Amino acid sequence: MNTINTPKLAGKTALITGGSRGIGAAIAHRLAADGAAVAITYSASASKAEEVVKAIQAAGGKAVAIQADATDAEATVQAVAHTIKAFGGIDILVNNAGFLAVAPLAEFKLADFDRSVAINMRAVFVAAQEAAKHMGEGGRIINIGSTNADRMPFAGGGVYAMTKSALVGLTKGLARDLGPRGITINNVQPGPVDTEMNPADGPFADTLKGLMAVPRYGHADEIAGMVSYLASAEAGFVTGASLTIDGGFAA
């Protein structure tokens, strides 16, 4: 094999939860470009998911879309099974699906609290537990957290910050479980990123940029680049880490 021209993730299979748009879609495109076969989950955006799959396939890659509600533990387990059935295994799991609810403490709905915990914490645990059963030496689990785990500069975001802080502890703890098997787990903490949910020209943009050392929003491709590194053999000695990519938002 000519290793000089071989993509760094050739022969690998990746599952990206919430991969139909935004950061998740960018990660799917990047890992596919790096040679991985890619499965993405989506909750409701079937057309967006199919766009991602078709674009990857048009570029010569392999991809499938799987409908899976992150609040449904069994659906998450089945998404792992579907990935293995489609591509013969699973080497990389990217826990990207997330939920954000912002409201003053007195008005915060318990249903939104429960949904935040279910998607941002419980689903990450379920997916990691299931995927790790099928991973061998060199397996990679990458959680997409948030810089808000370290800094929440406005009111109403306490629950979101709590869930993202929990990923820091979960990542550290699971690194101890998985390290002896040669599997790494890391946590990527983006700051403000230009997506449909939080556009760079949106109502909060000027305030957020004013809190950053680099006064601009990040690009989804920049987050995908860090994920690509963590998914590769180059990052084999990185585990239990929370890597912040936020333009200095938490500096």
SVG drawing of the C-alpha trace seen along z (x, -y; Angstrom):
<svg xmlns="http://www.w3.org/2000/svg" viewBox="-42 -44 46 50">
<polyline fill="none" stroke="black" stroke-width="0.4" points="0.0,0.0 1.3,-3.5 0.9,-5.1 2.0,-8.5 -1.2,-8.9 -3.5,-6.9 -6.1,-9.0 -5.4,-8.9 -8.7,-7.4 -8.9,-4.9 -10.5,-1.7 -12.2,-3.3 -15.9,-3.7 -17.3,-6.7 -20.7,-7.4 -21.6,-11.0 -24.7,-11.8 -26.6,-14.8 -24.7,-14.9 -27.3,-16.4 -26.3,-20.1 -23.9,-22.6 -20.9,-21.2 -22.1,-17.6 -22.3,-17.9 -18.9,-19.5 -17.4,-16.7 -19.1,-14.1 -17.7,-15.7 -14.2,-16.0 -14.0,-12.4 -15.2,-11.2 -12.6,-13.3 -10.0,-11.7 -11.1,-8.3 -13.6,-7.0 -17.0,-5.5 -19.5,-7.7 -22.9,-7.1 -24.8,-10.1 -27.9,-10.2 -30.7,-12.8 -33.9,-13.3 -36.2,-15.2 -34.1,-16.7 -34.3,-13.8 -33.7,-16.0 -30.7,-17.7 -29.2,-14.3 -29.7,-13.0 -28.0,-16.1 -24.9,-15.3 -24.9,-11.6 -25.3,-12.5 -22.5,-15.0 -20.1,-12.6 -21.1,-9.9 -20.7,-12.3 -17.1,-12.9 -16.4,-9.2 -17.0,-8.5 -19.3,-6.1 -22.1,-7.4 -25.5,-6.5 -28.1,-8.4 -29.9,-6.9 -33.0,-8.3 -32.5,-8.2 -33.9,-10.5 -31.1,-11.1 -33.6,-11.0 -34.4,-7.3 -31.7,-5.1 -32.7,-2.1 -32.6,-4.2 -29.0,-5.1 -28.1,-1.5 -29.7,-0.6 -27.8,-3.4 -24.6,-1.7 -25.9,1.6 -27.0,0.0 -23.5,-1.5 -21.8,1.9 -24.2,3.6 -23.6,1.1 -19.8,0.9 -18.7,3.9 -17.6,2.2 -17.2,-1.0 -13.9,-2.7 -14.9,-6.3 -17.9,-7.7 -18.5,-11.5 -21.2,-12.5 -22.3,-15.7 -26.1,-15.8 -27.0,-18.5 -29.9,-20.6 -29.9,-24.2 -32.6,-25.8 -32.0,-29.3 -34.4,-30.8 -34.3,-32.6 -34.3,-30.2 -37.8,-31.1 -39.1,-30.3 -37.0,-27.3 -39.3,-24.4 -38.6,-21.1 -39.3,-19.4 -36.4,-21.4 -34.2,-20.4 -35.0,-16.7 -34.5,-17.0 -31.1,-18.8 -29.9,-16.0 -31.3,-13.3 -29.5,-14.6 -26.4,-16.3 -25.5,-13.7 -27.5,-10.5 -27.3,-9.9 -23.5,-10.5 -23.1,-7.8 -25.4,-5.4 -23.6,-5.8 -20.2,-5.5 -21.2,-2.4 -22.6,-0.7 -19.9,-1.7 -17.1,-0.8 -18.3,2.8 -17.5,3.1 -14.2,1.1 -10.8,2.5 -7.3,1.1 -7.2,-2.4 -10.9,-3.2 -11.8,-6.8 -14.7,-8.5 -15.0,-12.2 -17.6,-14.2 -18.7,-17.7 -19.0,-19.8 -18.9,-23.6 -16.7,-26.4 -19.7,-27.2 -18.4,-24.4 -15.7,-26.8 -17.5,-30.2 -21.2,-31.1 -21.2,-34.9 -25.0,-35.4 -28.1,-34.5 -30.3,-31.6 -27.7,-29.2 -27.0,-27.4 -28.5,-24.1 -26.7,-24.0 -23.4,-24.8 -24.1,-22.0 -24.6,-19.4 -21.5,-20.4 -19.5,-20.5 -20.7,-17.0 -19.0,-15.8 -15.6,-17.0 -16.0,-14.6 -17.4,-11.8 -14.6,-12.0 -12.0,-11.9 -13.6,-8.9 -14.2,-6.9 -10.6,-7.5 -9.6,-5.3 -12.1,-2.5 -11.1,-2.5 -7.3,-3.3 -6.2,0.3 -8.0,1.4 -6.2,-1.2 -9.4,-3.3 -9.2,-7.1 -12.0,-9.4 -11.8,-13.2 -14.0,-16.3 -14.0,-19.1 -15.3,-22.4 -16.3,-24.9 -17.1,-28.5 -19.4,-30.5 -19.6,-28.9 -21.4,-30.2 -24.3,-27.8 -28.0,-28.0 -28.7,-27.9 -26.2,-30.6 -25.4,-32.7 -22.4,-35.0 -24.9,-37.9 -27.5,-36.8 -28.9,-38.9 -26.2,-37.6 -23.2,-37.9 -21.9,-41.3 -22.1,-40.5 -20.3,-37.2 -17.6,-38.5 -17.0,-41.2 -16.1,-38.5 -13.5,-36.8 -9.8,-37.3 -10.3,-36.6 -13.4,-38.8 -15.1,-36.5 -17.2,-33.4 -15.6,-30.1 -16.2,-28.0 -17.7,-24.5 -14.7,-23.3 -12.4,-24.4 -14.1,-22.3 -14.1,-19.4 -10.3,-19.8 -9.8,-19.3 -12.1,-16.2 -10.2,-14.9 -6.9,-15.1 -8.4,-13.3 -9.8,-10.6 -6.4,-9.9 -3.5,-7.7 -1.6,-10.9 -3.7,-11.5 -3.1,-8.1 -1.6,-9.6 -4.3,-12.1 -7.2,-10.9 -9.3,-12.2 -8.7,-15.8 -11.1,-18.7 -9.7,-20.7 -11.1,-24.2 -11.5,-25.8 -13.3,-29.1 -11.3,-32.1 -10.3,-32.9 -13.9,-33.1 -12.9,-31.4 -9.4,-33.0"/>
</svg>
